[in-house]
Structure formats: structure tokens, C-alpha cells
Amino acid sequence: MHLRRHDLNLLVILEAVLREGSISAAARRLNLTQPAVSQGLGRARVMFGDPLMVRSGRGLRPTRRGAELRTKLGSLLAHVGTLIEGSDFDPARAQRSFTIATSDLGELIVLPTALGRLASAAPACRFDIRPPRHDFGDDIPDLLLMGAAPPEGSWLARDLYEDRFVMLAGKAHPALRGTLTAEDFAALPQALVSPRGDGAWGPVDAALAEKGLRRHVGLTLTRFTSLPAILAESGLVAAVPALYAALPAVSRVCAVRPLPVEVPPFTMRLVWHRTRDAEPAQKWLRDGILSAVTDARGSSS
């Protein structure tokens, strides 16, 4: 394939359509008309010799070739943007997207303050939030927010904040009052938030296991968002991060007490791929989130 024979601007349109799954949404993202995006998709189909996207219900779904390109184009265009930026990144003039992978815990605790500040500094940039995956393949996000240590080798990390686990329950729950032993806590019906839905063994389970105990999990969720309402209307309790429990939407309907077992604190980290460490835009994104979290923690202490 001779690059000079092809309009590489079509890759920008194609990436937007593949990511959005909709011509209208891609047009809004790119600030183009729908006919312009539709025409660009048609030309991309000719360039790749594949339909790339096919009609499915009210939207579009990628073909196998389209799905393959979707996982690669985001990273490719980000690298091209870095080449153009050179050693400088001006957020006020930049027009690009950033991808952040996090569970909804990161969405609830880190992103509200951080994204408000970043979006104000870079009004023409787009911030895409996606759930974390075990293997990103070629579609590596710009940043991950993780409560676990990153894999060694290809990943770098900076600490964001330290947190601890507390017990959360509806305000009328009897376990909030009186003595609560480790045995009592383990026997209580509990809600467990497991982003992968696999009920993975965690630090609370390890602390109970040291005492020969295993907690009674009555409900497993993949997100924290619905947890307060569930606890407020049920007899379930949950072990959750203290910063999550302190959120107004949570403390409005639930209350906390210390866990009756000693669980080590954990650290939330910013994680990124080593190949992007020196990119000016990446450094701006990392520093912006870290600064926002540091300022928020300082004002609340």
C-alpha cells in the first residue's frame, strides 16, 4: 500500500465511527456534518476493501476487520498526534481524545474533580472513560486508575492516595450499634462489589481467613453506584473504601463503623504504559489528575 495514494484523514473519521457506533455521534465528536462523515466512511470502505460497519438495529456494528481496526486506530492516531506535538502540548489549543480505564470507584472518587479541571484547561479535547480489562491488546488506554500494583515491566505508576476499608450499612441496621466481633461481621449477609463479577478474593477476605473465618456474601455487584440504595433497603452490609463511604450520595442513606478485623490500607494509583511516558500530552494528563486529587485531599483534611 502506497500511503500517498490514500487520504489518511479518513482514519480519523473511521476511528470515530468505530468508537461511537453511530455516524451522528461521530459527526458530533468531530464537529462535522453527518453527510461528510457518511461520505468519509464510504471512502474508508473502498480503501480497506471491507464494509467495516454494518447496520444492526438502530446503530452500526463493526465487521471483523472493523473490530480489528478499532483496537489499533486509537493508539495509532494518538502516536501521530504526539509526533505533531513534538516537545510541546498546549491544552488550550489541542484537539484530541484521552482514554482513561477505571472502575466506577475511580469515576466516583477521582474523576469528578479531575475531569472538571482538565476539561476547563483543554476545552476541545475529549475524555473517554471505559471499564478496565485484563488484556487491552493494541487498544491501550492513556491512563488506568488501579487499586492494585501494576504488572511489572511495561507499566509505570504514581500513587494517587491511600484509603482504608470500613463497614457500610443502611442507617437503621442494628450492626451499626453495640459490639461487633469478627465472627459477627463474617456471619452478616454482605454485598460484595467485584468489577469483574467474579467475587475475587480480596484483603478483607484475607484478614478474615487469618482468623479462620469466611464472610457470608449474599449479593455480588459489578459497580458501586447502586450499592447505597441496596444497603438502605436491605439487611446487607458491605466492606467499602472509606472515601467512597464519605461521598454525599452514600452518607445520605448509609452509615459506617470500623471493621472488626485489621485490614491493611490500599493505594489507588495512576498507571500508564512505558512507551507513553515521555509524551507531553500524557504528562499533562497525569500531572493534571494528580494535582486535582492532591488539592482535593488537602482541602478535605
C-alpha positions in Angstrom: 0.0 0.0 0.0 1.4 3.4 -1.0 0.4 6.0 1.6 0.5 8.9 -0.8 -2.4 7.3 -2.7 -4.7 7.5 0.3 -6.3 10.3 2.3 -5.2 9.5 5.9 -7.8 11.9 7.2 -10.2 9.1 6.6 -8.6 7.2 9.5 -9.8 9.9 11.9 -13.4 9.6 10.6 -13.2 5.8 10.7 -11.9 5.7 14.2 -14.7 8.0 15.4 -17.4 5.9 13.7 -15.9 2.6 15.0 -15.7 4.0 18.5 -19.1 5.6 18.6 -21.0 3.0 16.6 -23.0 5.8 15.1 -22.5 8.3 12.2 -24.4 11.0 14.0 -22.4 10.6 17.2 -19.1 10.5 15.3 -20.2 13.7 13.5 -20.8 15.5 16.8 -17.5 14.3 18.1 -15.6 15.5 15.0 -17.7 18.7 14.6 -18.5 17.6 11.1 -21.8 17.2 9.2 -23.4 13.7 9.1 -23.1 13.6 5.2 -19.4 14.4 5.5 -18.9 11.5 8.0 -21.0 9.2 5.9 -19.0 10.0 2.8 -15.8 9.5 4.7 -16.9 6.1 5.9 -17.7 5.2 2.3 -14.3 6.1 1.1 -12.7 4.2 4.0 -14.6 1.1 2.9 -13.1 1.4 -0.5 -9.6 2.0 0.9 -9.8 -1.1 3.1 -11.9 -3.3 0.8 -14.3 -4.1 3.6 -17.8 -2.8 4.7 -16.1 -2.1 8.1 -19.5 -1.2 9.7 -22.9 -2.9 9.0 -26.4 -1.9 10.1 -27.6 -3.6 13.4 -30.9 -2.4 14.8 -30.8 1.3 15.2 -27.0 1.5 15.1 -23.9 0.1 13.4 -21.7 -2.8 14.4 -18.2 -3.4 13.2 -17.3 -6.3 10.9 -14.4 -8.5 11.9 -12.0 -6.2 10.0 -13.6 -3.1 11.6 -13.3 -4.5 15.1 -9.6 -5.2 14.4 -9.1 -1.7 13.2 -11.0 -0.2 16.2 -8.4 -1.7 18.6 -5.5 -0.2 16.6 -6.6 3.1 15.3 -6.9 4.9 18.7 -3.3 4.1 19.6 -2.1 4.9 16.1 -3.7 8.3 16.0 -2.5 9.1 19.5 1.0 8.4 18.4 0.6 10.5 15.3 -0.7 13.4 17.5 2.4 13.0 19.6 4.7 13.3 16.6 2.9 16.5 15.5 3.0 18.0 19.0 6.7 17.4 19.3 8.0 18.5 22.7 5.1 20.9 23.4 1.5 20.3 24.3 -0.9 23.3 24.5 -4.1 22.1 26.1 -5.9 25.3 25.2 -5.4 24.6 21.5 -5.3 20.8 21.5 -7.9 18.7 19.7 -7.6 15.1 20.6 -9.1 12.4 22.8 -7.8 10.8 26.0 -8.9 7.4 27.2 -9.0 6.5 30.9 -9.7 3.0 32.1 -11.2 2.7 35.6 -13.9 1.0 37.6 -16.8 3.2 38.8 -14.9 3.6 42.1 -12.4 5.8 40.2 -15.3 7.5 38.4 -16.9 8.4 41.7 -13.9 9.4 43.7 -11.2 10.7 41.3 -12.8 11.9 38.1 -15.4 14.5 39.2 -12.8 17.0 40.4 -10.1 16.0 38.0 -12.1 16.0 34.8 -13.7 19.3 35.6 -10.3 20.9 35.8 -8.9 19.1 32.8 -11.9 19.9 30.6 -11.7 23.6 31.5 -8.0 23.7 30.6 -8.5 21.7 27.3 -12.0 22.6 26.0 -11.5 21.0 22.6 -10.3 17.6 24.0 -12.5 14.6 24.6 -12.1 12.3 27.6 -13.4 8.7 27.1 -13.9 6.6 30.2 -14.0 2.8 29.8 -14.0 -0.1 32.2 -10.7 -1.8 32.8 -9.8 -5.1 31.1 -7.4 -7.8 31.8 -5.8 -7.5 28.3 -6.1 -4.4 26.2 -4.2 -5.8 23.2 -3.3 -3.0 20.9 -6.0 -0.7 22.3 -4.0 0.6 25.3 -5.7 3.4 27.2 -3.8 6.6 28.0 -4.2 6.0 31.8 -5.6 3.4 34.2 -6.8 4.0 37.7 -5.9 0.9 39.8 -6.1 -0.1 43.4 -3.7 -3.0 42.7 0.0 -2.9 41.8 0.5 -2.7 38.0 2.2 -5.6 36.1 5.9 -5.3 36.1 7.9 -4.5 33.0 5.8 -2.4 30.6 3.8 -0.3 33.1 4.7 2.7 35.2 2.7 4.1 38.2 2.3 7.0 40.6 0.5 6.9 43.8 -2.7 8.9 44.0 -4.0 8.4 47.5 -4.2 5.9 50.3 -7.5 4.6 51.7 -8.8 2.0 54.1 -11.9 -0.3 54.3 -14.9 0.4 56.6 -18.2 -1.3 57.1 -21.1 0.3 55.4 -24.8 -0.3 56.1 -28.2 1.3 56.0 -28.6 3.8 58.8 -31.1 1.7 60.6 -29.0 -1.5 60.5 -28.6 -3.0 64.1 -25.0 -3.9 63.3 -24.1 -0.2 63.5 -24.7 -0.2 67.2 -23.2 -2.2 70.0 -20.3 -4.7 70.0 -19.4 -6.3 66.6 -16.9 -9.1 66.6 -15.1 -10.5 63.6 -17.3 -13.6 63.9 -20.4 -11.3 63.9 -19.2 -9.5 60.9 -18.4 -12.6 58.9 -21.9 -14.0 59.6 -23.7 -10.9 58.4 -25.2 -11.2 54.9 -22.9 -9.0 52.7 -22.9 -7.2 49.4 -19.6 -7.5 47.5 -18.6 -5.2 44.7 -16.4 -7.1 42.2 -15.8 -5.1 39.0 -15.2 -8.4 37.0 -18.2 -10.1 38.6 -16.1 -13.0 39.8 -16.2 -12.3 43.5 -12.4 -12.3 43.6 -10.6 -12.9 46.9 -9.6 -9.5 48.4 -7.9 -8.0 51.5 -11.0 -8.3 53.7 -11.3 -12.0 52.9 -7.6 -12.4 53.7 -7.9 -10.7 57.1 -10.9 -12.9 58.0 -9.1 -16.0 56.8 -6.3 -15.3 59.3 -9.0 -15.8 62.0 -10.4 -18.9 60.3 -13.4 -17.0 59.1 -15.2 -16.6 55.7 -17.7 -13.9 55.1 -21.3 -14.6 54.0 -21.7 -13.0 50.6 -25.4 -12.7 49.7 -25.1 -10.4 46.7 -22.3 -9.6 44.2 -22.4 -6.4 42.2 -20.0 -5.1 39.4 -20.5 -1.4 40.3 -20.6 0.7 43.4 -23.2 3.1 42.0 -26.3 1.1 43.2 -24.8 -0.1 46.5 -26.1 2.7 48.8 -29.8 2.2 47.8 -29.5 -1.6 48.1 -28.0 -1.3 51.6 -30.5 1.2 52.7 -33.4 -1.1 51.8 -32.0 -4.4 52.9 -30.2 -6.2 55.8 -27.0 -6.4 53.8 -23.7 -4.7 54.9 -20.6 -4.1 52.8 -16.9 -3.5 53.3 -16.0 -0.5 51.2 -13.3 2.2 50.9 -13.7 5.0 53.4 -13.5 7.7 50.7 -16.4 6.1 48.9 -18.4 5.9 52.1 -17.9 9.6 52.7 -19.4 10.6 49.4 -22.6 12.7 49.9 -24.8 10.3 47.9 -23.6 7.4 50.1 -23.6 9.0 53.5 -27.1 10.4 52.9 -28.6 7.0 53.2 -25.9 4.8 54.9 -23.6 4.9 57.9 -20.2 3.4 58.7 -18.4 1.8 61.5 -14.8 0.4 61.7 -14.3 -3.2 60.6 -13.7 -5.6 63.5 -10.7 -7.0 61.7 -7.4 -5.3 60.8 -7.3 -4.8 57.1 -4.2 -3.1 55.6 -4.8 0.1 53.7 -4.6 0.2 50.0 -3.2 2.7 47.4 -5.0 4.0 44.4 -2.5 4.5 41.5 -2.2 6.2 38.2 -0.9 3.6 35.7 0.4 4.1 32.2 2.3 2.2 29.5 6.1 2.8 29.5 6.0 3.7 25.8 4.0 6.8 26.5 5.9 8.0 29.5 7.6 10.9 27.7 4.7 12.1 25.6 3.9 15.7 26.5 0.1 15.2 26.4 0.3 12.2 28.6 2.4 14.0 31.1 -0.1 16.8 31.2 -2.9 14.4 31.8 -1.1 12.6 34.6 0.0 15.8 36.3 -3.5 17.3 36.0 -5.2 14.3 37.7 -2.5 14.1 40.4 -2.7 17.8 41.1 -6.5 17.8 41.3 -6.6 14.8 43.7 -3.8 16.3 45.9 -5.7 19.6 46.1 -9.0 17.9 46.9 -7.4 15.8 49.6 -5.7 18.8 51.1 -8.9 20.8 51.3 -10.8 18.0 53.0 -8.1 17.3 55.6 
